[in-house]
Amino acid sequence: MKKKLNGRETLFIATMLFGMFFGAGNLIFPVYMGQLAGRNVWPAFLGFLITGVGLPLLGVAAIGLSRSDGLLELSGKVGRKYSVFFTCALYLTIGPFFAIPRCATVPFTIGITPLLGGGSHHVALPIFSAVFFLIVLGFSLRPGKILTYVGKFLTPAFLIFLGILVITALFNPMARVSEIEPTGAYIDKPFFTGFLDGYNTMDALASLAFGIVVVNVIRRLGVETPEHVAGETARAGVFSCVIMGVIYLAVTIAGTQSSGAGVACENGGEVLALIADHYFGHTGSLILAAIVTLACLKTSVGLVTSCAETFVEMFPHGPKYRAWAVIFSAVSFLVANLGLNAIIEYSVPVLMLLYPLAITLIALGLTGRFFGHDRAVYACVTGFTLPAAVIDFIGALPELPALEGVRSALSTFCINYLPFYGLGLGWICPALVGLAIGLAVHFARKAR
């Protein structure tokens, strides 16, 4: 029985994991952050690095090091009912309700739309998304081949296209970073704004989903004992996140330098289109379309695979894997045709709800050996974090007249009594209180 993967196998798993993580959202958010942050890009990037790279690495490690057989088992340390709720909510968020549909609408919006000119987009989007999800479904119906499809073919092709665009921009900058004025929240609190920007990638949530995919692939390669699987999972995660961090840095700086064109963009897609057009003209649009489509395609394959495998595990008497893959692809196709703006608008409050719960679960999974993974600690931390996360959820909802009174009262109360609420991190102190209570209960039991 193998105890360790060889270098080639580790590299392939690392590129597979990177390929599943790095989609179009990972391009449009850092590049847009770069343009807005201006010369304050360095603290903003540091904040983004924590939630966009650090947390995904810790999430993958938490699955491996806690020896949990996926998110359902890890969140089950809080309680059975909570594990079903949280697992369903997380997988549906990074699956058919938000992330997978975004994977189709982003390449259409920033890669295909410019090529259509004044064409009929309401007809083109269903056609594009139908072809897109048929390809995704074809890959997803063969989950045992995911290492080959994503690690060996799609990821290298994506990196080649991305490298052409970003390297050209970095070696021929439109402006010096030090000369660009920051805007908006990046003027006063660039670090915390960048920290929250990292939520948009959904990678910390995805890490809890992809962790089991990595574990299963490692097992197929012959490493089966839990401690060795955990070590190889963490090692592959480190390599993957190093790749992500380097690319994030290059894309962010390219976005910052794009301010030299004197064009204020409304989203990261427009920034990428601006960069591509500036350096390559019409050819740039084709390169951009290839970059974004490949990025989204490989991410969608990973998401559909993870969601289908998890729902088979959660509902063993329900549909089989192939049926779940078809269902998730079909639902994603329907949601994608609502358009990118609607998907992004409603994903933000859901992320504000789920991210605090995911961060605390990752932290507990990593440190659980110090308190024996006592359910009391998990339950107390989660129980105190959840109300604060719900408040953040309500505050991030789109404007709804029926909620304005409640939202205003909650905001006033939290600003006065909840530390860090104004930074979008109001859940931290309640989580620490829950941790203190949980540990007190644990050590009291141990003393008895």
C-alpha positions as CSV (number, residue, x, y, z in Angstrom):
1,M,0.0,0.0,0.0
2,K,1.3,3.4,-1.0
3,K,2.1,6.0,1.7
4,K,2.9,8.9,-0.6
5,L,2.2,10.1,-4.1
6,N,5.1,10.7,-6.4
7,G,5.9,14.2,-7.7
8,R,4.0,13.8,-11.0
9,E,0.8,12.6,-9.3
10,T,1.0,15.4,-6.7
11,L,1.4,18.0,-9.5
12,F,-1.5,16.6,-11.5
13,I,-3.8,16.7,-8.4
14,A,-2.6,20.2,-7.6
15,T,-3.4,21.4,-11.1
16,M,-6.8,19.6,-11.0
17,L,-7.7,21.4,-7.7
18,F,-6.5,24.7,-9.2
19,G,-8.5,24.0,-12.3
20,M,-11.7,23.4,-10.3
21,F,-11.2,26.5,-8.1
22,F,-10.1,29.0,-10.7
23,G,-13.1,30.1,-12.8
24,A,-14.1,33.3,-14.4
25,G,-15.2,34.8,-11.1
26,N,-11.5,34.4,-10.0
27,L,-10.6,36.7,-13.0
28,I,-13.3,39.4,-12.8
29,F,-13.2,40.1,-9.1
30,P,-9.4,40.7,-8.6
31,V,-9.0,42.6,-11.8
32,Y,-11.8,44.9,-10.8
33,M,-10.5,45.3,-7.3
34,G,-7.1,46.3,-8.8
35,Q,-8.7,49.1,-10.9
36,L,-10.6,50.5,-7.9
37,A,-7.8,50.1,-5.3
38,G,-5.3,52.1,-7.3
39,R,-2.1,52.7,-5.3
40,N,-3.8,51.1,-2.3
41,V,-3.8,47.8,-4.2
42,W,-1.2,46.1,-1.9
43,P,-3.2,46.1,1.3
44,A,-6.4,45.3,-0.7
45,F,-4.6,42.4,-2.3
46,L,-3.4,41.1,1.0
47,G,-6.9,41.0,2.3
48,F,-8.1,39.3,-0.9
49,L,-5.3,36.8,-0.6
50,I,-6.5,35.7,2.9
51,T,-10.1,34.9,1.8
52,G,-9.3,34.0,-1.9
53,V,-6.3,31.8,-1.3
54,G,-5.6,31.2,2.4
55,L,-9.1,30.1,3.3
56,P,-9.5,27.7,0.3
57,L,-6.2,26.1,1.3
58,L,-7.4,25.7,4.9
59,G,-10.7,24.3,3.8
60,V,-9.1,21.5,1.8
61,A,-6.7,20.8,4.7
62,A,-9.6,20.7,7.1
63,I,-11.3,17.9,5.2
64,G,-8.1,16.0,5.1
65,L,-6.7,16.7,8.5
66,S,-10.0,16.1,10.3
67,R,-10.2,12.8,8.6
68,S,-13.8,13.7,7.6
69,D,-15.3,11.9,4.6
70,G,-16.6,15.2,3.1
71,L,-18.5,18.2,4.3
72,L,-21.5,16.3,5.5
73,E,-19.4,14.4,8.1
74,L,-17.4,17.5,9.1
75,S,-20.5,19.7,9.6
76,G,-22.2,16.8,11.3
77,K,-19.9,17.5,14.3
78,V,-22.3,20.4,15.0
79,G,-25.4,18.2,14.7
80,R,-27.1,16.0,12.1
81,K,-29.9,18.4,11.2
82,Y,-27.4,21.3,10.9
83,S,-25.1,19.2,8.7
84,V,-28.0,18.5,6.2
85,F,-29.0,22.2,6.2
86,F,-25.4,23.6,5.8
87,T,-24.3,21.0,3.3
88,C,-27.4,21.5,1.1
89,A,-27.1,25.3,1.3
90,L,-23.4,25.3,0.5
91,Y,-23.6,22.9,-2.4
92,L,-26.6,24.6,-3.9
93,T,-24.8,28.0,-3.6
94,I,-21.6,26.9,-5.3
95,G,-23.8,24.7,-7.5
96,P,-26.9,25.2,-9.6
97,F,-28.3,28.4,-7.9
98,F,-25.3,30.7,-8.3
99,A,-21.8,29.5,-9.1
100,I,-22.5,27.1,-12.0
101,P,-25.0,29.5,-13.8
102,R,-22.4,32.3,-13.3
103,C,-19.9,30.1,-15.1
104,A,-22.1,30.3,-18.2
105,T,-23.2,33.9,-18.0
106,V,-19.7,35.3,-17.3
107,P,-18.1,34.0,-20.5
108,F,-21.1,35.0,-22.5
109,T,-21.2,38.5,-21.1
110,I,-17.5,39.4,-21.4
111,G,-16.4,37.0,-24.1
112,I,-19.2,36.4,-26.5
113,T,-21.3,39.6,-26.2
114,P,-18.6,41.8,-27.7
115,L,-18.3,39.5,-30.7
116,L,-22.1,39.8,-31.3
117,G,-22.1,43.5,-31.8
118,G,-25.8,44.5,-31.9
119,G,-27.0,41.0,-32.1
120,S,-30.0,39.5,-30.3
121,H,-28.6,38.5,-26.9
122,H,-31.8,37.1,-25.6
123,V,-31.7,34.5,-28.3
124,A,-27.9,33.9,-28.2
125,L,-27.7,33.3,-24.4
126,P,-30.0,30.2,-24.3
127,I,-28.1,28.8,-27.3
128,F,-24.7,29.4,-25.7
129,S,-25.7,28.2,-22.3
130,A,-27.3,25.0,-23.8
131,V,-24.1,24.1,-25.6
132,F,-22.0,25.0,-22.6
133,F,-23.9,22.8,-20.2
134,L,-24.1,19.9,-22.6
135,I,-20.3,19.9,-22.7
136,V,-20.2,20.2,-18.9
137,L,-22.6,17.3,-18.5
138,G,-20.6,15.1,-20.9
139,F,-17.4,15.6,-18.7
140,S,-19.4,15.2,-15.5
141,L,-20.9,11.8,-16.4
142,R,-17.4,10.4,-16.2
143,P,-16.2,11.5,-12.7
144,G,-13.3,8.9,-12.7
145,K,-11.7,10.8,-15.6
146,I,-11.7,14.2,-13.8
147,L,-8.0,14.1,-13.2
148,T,-7.3,13.6,-16.9
149,Y,-9.8,16.1,-18.2
150,V,-9.2,19.0,-15.8
151,G,-5.6,18.4,-14.7
152,K,-4.0,17.4,-18.0
153,F,-5.9,19.3,-20.7
154,L,-8.2,22.1,-19.6
155,T,-6.0,23.8,-17.0
156,P,-2.8,24.0,-19.2
157,A,-4.9,25.4,-22.1
158,F,-6.4,28.0,-19.8
159,L,-3.0,29.0,-18.4
160,I,-1.6,29.5,-21.9
161,F,-4.4,31.9,-23.0
162,L,-4.3,33.8,-19.7
163,G,-0.5,34.1,-19.8
164,I,-0.6,35.7,-23.2
165,L,-3.0,38.5,-22.0
166,V,-1.6,39.2,-18.6
167,I,2.1,39.0,-19.4
168,T,1.6,41.4,-22.3
169,A,-0.2,43.8,-20.0
170,L,2.5,43.7,-17.3
171,F,5.4,44.3,-19.7
172,N,3.6,47.2,-21.4
173,P,1.7,48.9,-18.5
174,M,-0.8,51.7,-19.3
175,A,0.2,53.5,-16.1
176,R,2.3,53.2,-12.9
177,V,0.5,51.8,-9.9
178,S,1.9,54.5,-7.6
179,E,0.2,57.2,-9.8
180,I,-3.4,55.8,-9.6
181,E,-5.8,57.2,-7.0
182,P,-7.9,54.7,-5.1
183,T,-11.7,55.0,-5.1
184,G,-14.7,54.1,-2.9
185,A,-14.0,52.0,0.2
186,Y,-10.5,51.3,-1.0
187,I,-9.5,54.8,0.1
188,D,-10.1,54.3,3.9
189,K,-10.2,50.6,4.4
190,P,-8.5,48.8,1.5
191,F,-7.5,45.7,3.5
192,F,-11.0,44.9,4.8
193,T,-12.6,45.7,1.5
194,G,-10.2,43.3,-0.3
195,F,-10.9,40.7,2.5
196,L,-14.7,40.9,1.7
197,D,-14.0,40.9,-2.1
198,G,-12.5,37.4,-1.6
199,Y,-15.9,36.2,-0.6
200,N,-17.1,36.6,-4.2
201,T,-14.8,33.9,-5.5
202,M,-16.7,31.4,-3.4
203,D,-13.5,29.4,-3.1
204,A,-13.6,28.9,0.6
205,L,-17.0,27.3,0.2
206,A,-15.9,25.3,-2.8
207,S,-12.8,24.0,-0.8
208,L,-15.2,22.2,1.6
209,A,-16.8,20.6,-1.5
210,F,-13.7,19.9,-3.5
211,G,-11.8,18.4,-0.5
212,I,-13.6,15.1,-0.8
213,V,-12.9,15.0,-4.6
214,V,-9.2,15.3,-3.9
215,V,-9.4,12.7,-1.1
216,N,-11.2,10.2,-3.5
217,V,-8.6,10.8,-6.3
218,I,-5.7,10.2,-3.9
219,R,-7.4,7.0,-2.8
220,R,-7.8,5.8,-6.4
221,L,-4.0,6.4,-6.8
222,G,-3.3,3.9,-4.1
223,V,-2.9,6.0,-0.9
224,E,-5.6,4.7,1.5
225,T,-4.7,5.1,5.2
226,P,-6.3,8.2,6.7
227,E,-3.2,9.9,8.0
228,H,-1.4,9.6,4.6
229,V,-4.4,10.7,2.7
230,A,-4.6,13.8,5.0
231,G,-0.9,14.6,4.4
232,E,-1.2,14.3,0.6
233,T,-4.4,16.3,0.5
234,A,-2.7,19.2,2.4
235,R,0.4,18.9,0.2
236,A,-1.6,19.1,-3.1
237,G,-3.6,22.1,-1.6
238,V,-0.4,24.0,-0.9
239,F,0.8,23.7,-4.5
240,S,-2.6,24.6,-5.9
241,C,-2.9,27.7,-3.8
242,V,0.6,28.9,-4.7
243,I,-0.4,28.8,-8.3
244,M,-3.6,30.7,-7.5
245,G,-1.8,33.4,-5.5
246,V,0.7,34.1,-8.3
247,I,-2.0,34.4,-10.9
248,Y,-4.2,36.6,-8.6
249,L,-1.2,39.0,-8.2
250,A,-0.6,39.3,-11.9
251,V,-4.3,39.8,-12.7
252,T,-4.8,42.3,-10.0
253,I,-1.8,44.5,-11.0
254,A,-2.9,44.3,-14.7
255,G,-6.3,45.6,-13.5
256,T,-4.6,48.4,-11.5
257,Q,-2.5,49.5,-14.5
258,S,-5.6,49.5,-16.7
259,S,-6.7,52.7,-15.0
260,G,-4.2,54.5,-17.3
261,A,-6.7,54.1,-20.2
262,G,-8.9,56.6,-18.5
263,V,-12.0,54.4,-18.7
264,A,-14.1,53.8,-15.5
265,C,-15.5,50.2,-15.8
266,E,-18.5,48.9,-14.0
267,N,-17.3,45.3,-13.4
268,G,-14.3,43.1,-13.9
269,G,-15.6,41.8,-17.2
270,E,-15.3,45.3,-18.6
271,V,-11.8,45.7,-17.2
272,L,-10.7,42.5,-18.9
273,A,-12.3,43.5,-22.2
274,L,-10.6,46.9,-21.9
275,I,-7.2,45.2,-21.4
276,A,-7.7,42.8,-24.2
277,D,-8.9,45.5,-26.7
278,H,-6.1,47.8,-25.8
279,Y,-3.3,45.3,-26.5
280,F,-4.8,43.0,-29.1
281,G,-7.8,44.7,-30.6
282,H,-10.4,42.2,-32.1
283,T,-7.9,39.4,-31.6
284,G,-7.9,40.3,-27.9
285,S,-11.7,39.6,-27.7
286,L,-11.1,36.1,-29.1
287,I,-8.3,35.5,-26.6
288,L,-10.5,36.8,-23.8
289,A,-13.4,34.6,-24.9
290,A,-11.1,31.5,-24.9
291,I,-9.7,32.4,-21.4
292,V,-13.1,32.8,-19.8
293,T,-14.8,29.9,-21.5
294,L,-12.1,27.5,-20.5
295,A,-12.0,28.8,-17.0
296,C,-15.7,28.5,-16.5
297,L,-15.9,25.1,-18.3
298,K,-13.4,23.4,-16.0
299,T,-14.9,24.9,-12.9
300,S,-18.4,23.8,-13.8
301,V,-17.2,20.2,-14.3
302,G,-15.7,20.2,-10.8
303,L,-18.9,21.7,-9.3
304,V,-21.3,19.4,-11.0
305,T,-19.2,16.4,-10.0
306,S,-18.9,17.5,-6.4
307,C,-22.6,18.3,-6.0
308,A,-23.7,15.1,-7.6
309,E,-21.4,12.9,-5.5
310,T,-22.5,14.7,-2.3
311,F,-26.2,14.4,-2.9
312,V,-25.9,10.7,-3.7
313,E,-24.2,10.3,-0.3
314,M,-26.8,12.5,1.5
315,F,-29.8,10.8,-0.1
316,P,-28.7,7.2,-0.7
317,H,-32.3,6.1,-1.6
318,G,-32.8,9.0,-4.0
319,P,-31.5,9.5,-7.6
320,K,-28.2,8.0,-8.6
321,Y,-25.1,10.0,-9.6
322,R,-26.0,10.3,-13.3
323,A,-29.5,11.6,-12.5
324,W,-28.1,14.2,-10.1
325,A,-25.6,15.4,-12.7
326,V,-28.4,15.8,-15.3
327,I,-30.6,17.6,-12.7
328,F,-27.9,20.1,-11.7
329,S,-26.9,20.8,-15.3
330,A,-30.5,21.4,-16.3
331,V,-31.2,23.7,-13.3
332,S,-28.0,25.6,-13.9
333,F,-29.1,26.1,-17.5
334,L,-32.4,27.6,-16.4
335,V,-30.9,29.9,-13.8
336,A,-28.2,31.1,-16.2
337,N,-30.8,32.5,-18.5
338,L,-31.9,35.0,-15.8
339,G,-28.7,36.9,-16.6
340,L,-25.5,37.7,-14.8
341,N,-26.7,40.8,-13.0
342,A,-29.5,38.9,-11.2
343,I,-27.2,36.1,-10.2
344,I,-24.6,38.4,-8.7
345,E,-27.2,40.6,-6.9
346,Y,-28.7,37.7,-5.0
347,S,-25.5,35.8,-4.4
348,V,-23.9,38.5,-2.2
349,P,-26.3,38.2,0.8
350,V,-26.1,34.4,0.7
351,L,-22.3,34.6,0.8
352,M,-22.5,36.9,3.8
353,L,-24.6,34.2,5.5
354,L,-22.5,31.2,4.6
355,Y,-19.0,32.5,4.8
356,P,-18.9,33.1,8.6
357,L,-20.3,29.6,9.1
358,A,-17.7,28.1,6.7
359,I,-14.8,30.0,8.2
360,T,-15.6,28.8,11.8
361,L,-16.2,25.3,10.6
362,I,-12.8,25.2,8.8
363,A,-11.1,26.6,11.9
364,L,-12.7,24.0,14.2
365,G,-11.8,21.2,11.7
366,L,-8.2,22.2,11.7
367,T,-7.9,22.6,15.5
368,G,-10.3,19.9,16.6
369,R,-7.7,17.5,17.9
370,F,-6.9,19.9,20.7
371,F,-10.5,19.5,22.1
372,G,-11.2,16.0,20.8
373,H,-13.6,17.4,18.2
374,D,-16.1,17.8,21.0
375,R,-19.6,18.5,19.7
376,A,-20.2,21.1,22.4
377,V,-17.5,23.3,21.0
378,Y,-18.7,23.0,17.4
379,A,-22.3,23.7,18.5
380,C,-21.5,26.7,20.7
381,V,-19.3,28.4,18.0
382,T,-21.9,27.8,15.3
383,G,-24.8,28.7,17.5
384,F,-23.3,32.1,18.3
385,T,-22.1,32.7,14.8
386,L,-25.3,32.0,13.0
387,P,-27.4,35.0,14.3
388,A,-24.7,37.4,13.4
389,A,-24.4,35.8,9.9
390,V,-28.2,36.2,9.5
391,I,-27.9,39.9,10.4
392,D,-25.2,40.3,7.7
393,F,-27.5,38.4,5.3
394,I,-30.4,40.8,5.9
395,G,-28.2,43.8,5.6
396,A,-26.8,42.7,2.2
397,L,-30.2,41.9,0.6
398,P,-31.3,44.1,-2.3
399,E,-33.6,47.0,-1.4
400,L,-37.0,45.7,-0.3
401,P,-39.4,48.2,1.2
402,A,-40.9,45.6,3.6
403,L,-37.4,45.1,5.2
404,E,-36.2,48.6,5.5
405,G,-37.5,49.2,9.0
406,V,-36.0,45.9,10.3
407,R,-32.8,46.5,8.4
408,S,-32.4,50.0,9.8
409,A,-33.0,48.9,13.4
410,L,-30.6,46.0,13.1
411,S,-27.9,48.2,11.6
412,T,-28.2,50.8,14.3
413,F,-28.0,48.2,17.1
414,C,-25.1,46.4,15.6
415,I,-23.1,49.5,14.9
416,N,-23.4,50.5,18.5
417,Y,-22.9,47.1,20.2
418,L,-21.3,44.7,17.7
419,P,-17.6,45.2,17.1
420,F,-16.3,45.0,13.5
421,Y,-19.9,45.2,12.2
422,G,-19.0,48.2,10.0
423,L,-16.2,46.2,8.4
424,G,-18.6,43.3,7.5
425,L,-17.0,41.1,10.2
426,G,-19.6,41.4,13.0
427,W,-19.7,37.7,13.4
428,I,-16.1,37.5,14.8
429,C,-16.9,38.4,18.4
430,P,-20.0,36.2,18.8
431,A,-17.9,33.3,17.4
432,L,-15.2,33.9,20.0
433,V,-17.8,34.0,22.7
434,G,-19.2,30.7,21.5
435,L,-15.7,29.3,21.4
436,A,-15.0,30.3,25.0
437,I,-18.2,28.8,26.2
438,G,-17.7,25.6,24.2
439,L,-14.2,25.1,25.5
440,A,-15.3,25.8,29.1
441,V,-18.0,23.1,28.7
442,H,-15.5,20.7,27.2
443,F,-12.8,21.1,29.9
444,A,-15.4,21.0,32.7
445,R,-16.6,17.6,31.3
446,K,-13.0,16.5,31.0
447,A,-12.2,17.5,34.6
448,R,-15.2,15.5,35.9
